[in-house]
Amino acid sequence: ADVIVGGEKLTPYTLLQLKNDSGTWYGMFTQYRDYYLYAFFPSRVVYADRCGWMLLFTAIYLFCGMGYLIWRQYSKKRRLLRMEKEYHLVSAISSIYLSNLLIHPQDDTWEPIVQSERMKAITNGVLSAKAMLEKFNTECVAEAYREEFRAFTDLDTAQQRLEGKAFDGFTMENVEGKWYQLLLVPQRRFTRREKPSSLMLLFRDVSKQKERDMEYQENLRRAAEEATLANAAKTDFLRRMSHDIRTPINGIRGMVQIADRFPNDAKKQAECREKIMRSSDFLLELVNDVLDMSKLESGEMQLEEVPFNLNELLHDVGMLLSTQAQARGITYTITMEDKREKHVIGSPLHLRQILQNIGGNAIKYGRAGGYVHATCSIVSQTENTVRYRFICEDNGCGMSEEYQKHMFEPFSQENSGARTTYQGTGLGLSIVKKLVDAMGGTVTVVSEKGVGTTFITEIPLKLDPAASDAEKPEEEIDTTVFRGLHVLLVEDNEVNMEIAAFLLEDSGAEVTKAWNGAEGLEKFKASAPGTYDLILMDIMMPVMNGLEAAEKIRALDRPDSETVPIFAMTANAFSDDAARSRKAGMNEHLTKPLDLEKITKAVRKYCKKNSR
């Protein structure tokens, strides 16, 4: 039968509760055959572990609650950090770009993220994105860029143009002349095929960068022009040099051929020799001028700081120019201020070159029966320095105003016929200008075509405090100093050897020949001490050059190795070449072609055998 308690039917395993005086009991029943078996336990037994379980579940609840709170706090912190990064990113973009505009092409609206004051004034109150862009275009964009700006900001085509792109760029100039870079950046893409729902329009001021780019482009253009001009100048230089070198060479060869045709005509022979010498002088002048210009252009020209007598220098220059003027039928005079400091310190070689170039030009372009007048005076003077003014005035052909603008340029001459008529290199005034500038002076010119020219040159020179006013008597050139001298002549060129040997032997010297530095060294080592009174040494030679040979001679362990005079005999004519010669132990630096007068002076100075 069914068990019914309180009108409710009970089933097996239903939890039952019984209460009596002894307490509360919990149990259940089950049916076994015809019997019902009931089992009950007191409540204290049933709830014996209740506190432990409650504590366990409470701990689990608290742990999960704390974990949830920590996760929420971490998520909130990450969100704050992300927002901070976004804020810094927006701030960084705002510092780079003057204006950032968010544009919604679908509904033709826009909103400012960052705006410059200029942008605010133009777009204030304009709700339509297209109207805002058009207003900005007409009021701010330079006219030359308006069509391009309109095409760049066309919202109807922007989405299509930006498909597959991270951004689109455009550079423009505004009405105030400033340059801006614009970027159109698509926003909020959900898939690669999804069209951007909005666009970010960024404005950046790139005026300084544009100026640098334009300056760079201008420098490139100038460099290209200078390279073109340099190539043209190189071609022109080679053309002029070819003409100027071939002209005297042709004259020399022609005169030799003419002389061969008249072997017994003494007058014709003398005339040919004179013209050969004149052509060789011009060729030497050309080479010297080109070398001087090369040194000046490269900055390798070294000015001397040596004491010299200005009176003697002016006298020597005057004598040379007077001879040239007489040959052309021109009167040359020089006037020197009486109260003038004579003893100065400077670069006499280069000062002489300046005065000779200016005076030589005046004579070369003078007219027969004309005059060239030079003056020297003091402009100003301090305790240690005096500034001299050198004036050279002539009544020659003069120069046009147009040519005076280019007169100091290399190879410049008034007209192309001048090179043939006057036999000039066109380098003299260029050298004058560069030397005067290097010496801290000035040169000005007053000239009128057909009337004449006046050169005014001012050059500062240091005073020589150790100078004596006593005038030294002029030395007479006496080639008898060569008589009895035993000279070791070291030269690798056969023609140069023949010329030098002839000059020496014709003056009474005994010559021993050596064809390179090593042979010269061996002949000196094999000789008895005191055999050679003088060594003339070329510099550029095979086997052993002259500098090395001189150093080895000076290093020999014999009594005359340190005392025998050694003169450099070379075509290297610059001051640094002379310094290298002296460093190698040579006493003098004589340049080719050899000048017997200079050799004689050097021999009298260093060779005591026949000196007086």
Residue pairs with C-beta under 8 A, 6 or more apart in sequence:
2 9
2 10
3 9
3 10
3 29
3 36
4 10
5 16
10 16
10 29
12 28
12 29
12 30
12 31
13 28
13 30
14 28
14 29
15 26
15 27
15 28
16 26
16 27
16 28
16 29
16 38
16 40
17 24
17 25
17 26
18 24
18 25
18 26
18 27
18 40
19 25
22 42
23 42
23 43
23 44
24 42
24 43
25 40
25 41
25 42
25 43
26 40
26 41
26 43
26 46
27 38
27 39
27 40
27 41
28 38
28 39
29 36
29 37
29 38
29 39
30 36
30 37
31 37
90 113
90 114
93 100
93 114
93 202
94 100
94 113
94 114
96 204
97 114
97 183
97 202
97 203
97 204
98 114
98 116
98 119
98 180
98 203
98 204
98 205
99 112
99 114
99 115
99 116
99 119
99 201
99 202
99 203
100 112
100 113
100 114
100 115
100 200
100 201
100 202
100 203
101 110
101 111
101 112
101 113
101 115
101 132
101 200
101 201
101 202
102 110
102 111
102 112
102 113
102 187
102 198
102 199
102 200
102 201
103 109
103 110
103 129
103 155
103 198
103 199
103 200
103 201
104 110
104 129
104 197
104 198
104 199
105 129
105 155
105 156
105 158
105 159
105 198
105 199
106 197
108 128
108 129
108 130
108 155
109 127
109 128
109 129
110 129
110 132
112 119
112 120
112 123
113 200
115 123
116 203
118 140
119 136
119 203
122 135
122 136
122 139
122 140
123 132
123 135
123 136
126 132
126 135
129 155
130 155
133 153
133 155
134 150
137 146
137 149
137 150
137 153
138 146
139 175
140 174
140 175
141 149
141 172
141 173
141 174
141 175
142 172
142 173
142 174
142 175
142 177
144 173
145 172
145 173
148 170
148 172
149 170
149 172
149 182
152 168
152 170
152 182
152 184
153 184
153 201
155 199
158 168
158 184
158 199
159 186
159 195
159 196
159 199
161 168
162 168
162 184
162 186
162 196
162 199
163 195
165 186
166 185
166 186
167 183
167 184
167 185
167 186
168 183
168 184
169 181
169 182
169 183
169 184
170 181
170 182
170 184
171 179
171 180
171 181
171 182
171 206
171 210
172 179
172 180
172 182
173 179
173 180
174 180
178 205
178 207
179 205
179 206
179 207
179 209
179 210
180 203
180 204
180 205
180 206
181 203
181 204
181 206
182 201
182 202
182 203
182 204
183 200
183 201
183 202
183 204
184 199
184 200
184 201
184 202
185 199
185 200
185 201
185 202
186 196
186 198
186 199
186 200
187 196
187 197
187 198
187 199
187 200
188 196
188 197
188 198
189 196
236 411
237 410
237 411
240 411
240 419
240 426
241 286
241 290
243 419
244 286
244 419
244 425
245 283
245 286
247 279
247 282
247 420
247 423
248 279
248 280
248 282
248 283
248 286
249 279
249 283
251 275
251 276
251 278
251 279
252 276
252 279
252 280
252 283
255 272
255 273
255 275
255 276
255 279
256 272
256 276
258 268
258 272
259 268
259 269
259 272
259 273
262 268
262 269
263 269
280 593
282 423
284 593
285 425
286 425
288 573
289 425
289 427
289 428
289 431
290 425
290 427
291 573
291 574
292 301
292 353
292 427
292 431
293 410
293 427
293 430
293 431
293 434
295 301
295 574
296 431
296 434
296 435
296 438
300 574
300 576
301 350
301 434
301 435
301 438
301 574
301 575
302 574
302 575
302 576
303 346
303 347
303 350
303 438
303 439
304 346
304 347
304 348
304 349
304 350
304 575
305 345
305 346
305 347
305 462
306 345
306 346
306 347
306 348
307 343
307 344
307 345
307 464
307 466
307 467
308 343
308 344
308 345
308 346
308 348
309 342
309 343
309 467
310 340
310 341
310 342
310 343
310 344
310 376
310 388
310 461
311 336
311 342
313 348
313 351
313 352
313 355
314 334
314 336
314 355
314 376
316 352
317 352
317 355
317 356
317 359
318 332
318 334
318 374
320 356
321 332
321 356
321 359
321 360
321 363
321 372
321 374
322 332
324 332
324 360
324 363
325 331
325 332
325 363
325 366
325 372
326 332
328 363
328 364
328 366
328 368
329 368
329 369
330 363
330 366
330 367
330 368
330 369
330 370
330 371
330 372
331 370
331 371
331 372
332 359
332 363
332 371
332 372
332 373
332 374
333 371
333 372
333 373
333 374
334 373
334 374
334 375
334 376
335 373
335 374
335 375
335 376
336 375
336 376
337 375
337 376
337 377
337 378
339 378
340 376
340 377
340 378
340 388
341 378
341 381
341 386
341 463
342 467
342 469
343 463
343 464
343 467
343 468
343 469
344 386
344 461
344 462
344 463
344 464
345 461
345 462
345 463
345 464
346 439
346 459
346 461
346 462
347 439
349 575
350 435
350 438
350 439
351 439
351 459
351 461
353 431
353 432
353 435
354 390
354 432
354 435
354 436
354 457
354 459
355 374
355 390
355 392
357 428
357 429
357 431
357 432
358 390
358 392
358 428
358 429
358 432
358 455
358 457
359 372
359 374
359 392
360 428
361 424
361 428
361 429
362 372
362 392
362 393
362 394
362 396
362 453
362 455
363 372
363 394
364 422
364 423
364 424
365 394
365 396
365 397
365 422
365 453
366 372
366 394
366 395
366 396
366 397
367 395
367 396
367 397
370 394
370 395
370 396
371 394
371 395
372 392
372 393
372 394
372 396
373 392
373 393
373 394
374 390
374 391
374 392
374 393
375 389
375 390
375 391
375 393
376 388
376 389
376 390
376 391
377 388
377 389
377 391
378 386
378 387
378 388
378 389
379 387
379 388
379 389
379 458
380 386
380 387
381 387
383 463
384 462
384 463
385 460
385 461
385 462
385 463
386 460
386 461
386 463
387 458
387 459
387 460
387 461
388 458
388 459
388 460
388 461
389 456
389 457
389 458
390 455
390 456
390 457
390 458
390 459
391 454
391 455
391 456
391 457
392 454
392 455
392 457
393 452
393 453
393 454
393 455
394 452
394 453
394 454
395 451
395 452
396 452
396 453
397 414
397 449
397 450
398 447
398 448
398 449
398 450
398 451
398 452
398 453
399 407
399 414
399 445
399 447
399 449
399 453
400 414
400 449
403 412
403 414
404 445
404 447
406 412
407 429
407 445
408 429
408 430
408 432
408 433
409 430
410 426
410 427
410 430
411 425
411 426
411 427
411 430
412 426
412 429
412 430
413 419
413 422
413 424
413 426
418 424
418 426
419 426
432 443
432 457
433 443
436 442
436 443
436 457
436 459
439 459
439 460
440 459
440 460
441 457
441 458
441 459
441 460
442 457
442 458
443 455
443 456
443 457
443 458
444 455
444 456
445 453
445 454
445 455
445 456
446 453
446 454
446 456
447 453
447 454
475 601
475 604
477 597
477 600
477 601
478 600
478 604
479 507
479 508
479 596
479 600
480 507
480 508
480 610
481 600
481 603
481 604
481 607
481 610
481 611
482 504
482 507
482 508
482 509
482 600
482 603
482 610
483 507
483 508
483 509
483 610
484 508
484 509
484 510
484 609
484 610
485 504
485 508
485 509
485 510
485 533
485 534
485 603
485 607
485 609
485 610
486 509
486 510
486 512
486 531
486 532
486 533
486 534
487 504
487 509
487 510
487 511
487 512
487 532
487 533
487 534
487 535
487 536
488 512
488 514
488 520
488 523
488 524
488 532
488 534
488 535
488 536
489 497
489 500
489 501
489 504
489 511
489 512
489 513
489 514
489 536
490 514
490 515
490 516
490 517
490 519
490 520
490 535
490 536
490 537
490 538
490 541
490 546
490 549
491 497
491 500
491 513
491 514
491 515
491 536
491 538
491 541
491 569
492 515
492 516
492 538
492 540
492 541
492 542
493 538
496 538
496 592
497 513
497 515
499 593
499 594
500 536
500 569
500 594
501 511
501 513
503 594
503 596
503 599
504 511
504 536
505 511
507 596
507 600
509 534
512 523
512 532
514 520
514 522
514 523
515 541
516 541
516 542
516 543
516 544
517 537
517 541
517 543
517 544
517 545
517 546
517 548
517 549
518 543
518 544
518 549
519 543
520 535
520 537
520 549
521 544
521 549
521 552
521 553
524 532
524 535
524 553
524 556
524 564
525 556
529 558
529 559
529 560
530 559
530 560
532 560
532 564
533 564
533 565
533 607
533 609
534 564
534 565
534 566
534 567
534 603
534 606
534 607
535 550
535 553
535 564
535 565
535 566
535 567
536 567
536 569
536 590
537 546
537 549
537 550
537 566
537 567
537 568
537 569
537 586
538 546
538 569
538 570
539 545
539 546
539 547
539 568
539 569
539 570
539 572
539 577
539 581
540 546
540 570
540 571
540 572
541 549
546 568
546 569
546 570
546 584
547 580
547 581
547 584
548 584
550 566
550 568
550 581
550 584
550 585
550 586
551 584
551 585
553 561
553 564
553 566
553 585
554 561
554 562
554 566
554 584
554 585
555 561
565 587
565 588
565 602
565 603
565 606
565 607
566 585
566 586
566 587
567 586
567 587
567 588
567 589
567 590
567 599
567 602
568 578
568 581
568 586
568 588
568 589
568 590
569 590
569 592
569 594
570 577
570 581
570 589
570 590
570 591
570 592
571 591
571 592
572 591
573 591
577 589
578 589
581 589
582 589
587 602
587 606
588 602
588 605
588 606
590 598
590 599
590 602
603 611
604 611
604 612
605 611
